[in-house]
Each structure stands twice: as structure tokens, then as C-alpha cells.
Amino acid sequence: MADKIYCGSGKSKFDGDMISVSVCLDDYPKEYLSEYNGKRYLKLDVCKKREVDQYGKTHYVTVNTWTPDSAPTPPVKASDSDIPF
């Protein structure tokens, strides 16, 4: 698992109904940008901190770096000779 790439922080507001975050666009690696229908996207995760920090921040933001290990393999059909009974 890759190290987390921190790029922002946030604060819970309105009794937890909203998380307001600030993201530093200079802190994320450009290789995690993806494109779909001519638009660029960056997947982010907003996570709750264990404790509120000295600035009152309750959440942090990381770049979602998950990628599939490989293409899914199709299921193998069992032939009649593979059945043990």
C-alpha cells in the first residue's frame, strides 16, 4: 500500500451535516489525474481525524491512489470431465 498523499484539511460544520475542506492544488501528483469525456478528475478521500487539531480541523484530505492490480479474469467453465462425480 502506498503512503498517503495529504493535500488538504477540513472542518465539520452544521452538527456534522457538512464537511468544508480546502485542497492545495500544488500538493497532488499530476499522475493521479484521470480524464473522462474531455474533463479531468482527481479522486480524493475525506477522512475524519482521530482528534481535532490545534486549528479546529476535524478531517483531512488525501489523494485516492488505488488502482486495480490487474484486469479481471473471466470465470472458467468446468467441462464434463472436470466434474468429480
HELIX and SHEET records of a PDB file:
HELIX    1   1 LYS A   30  TYR A   32  5                                   3    
HELIX    2   2 ASP A   80  ASP A   82  5                                   3    
SHEET    1   A 4 MET A  18  VAL A  23  0                                        
SHEET    2   A 4 TYR A   6  LYS A  13 -1                                        
SHEET    3   A 4 HIS A  59  VAL A  63 -1                                        
SHEET    4   A 4 LEU A  44  LYS A  48 -1                                        
SHEET    1   B 2 LEU A  33  TYR A  36  0                                        
SHEET    2   B 2 LYS A  39  LEU A  42 -1                                        
END                                                                             
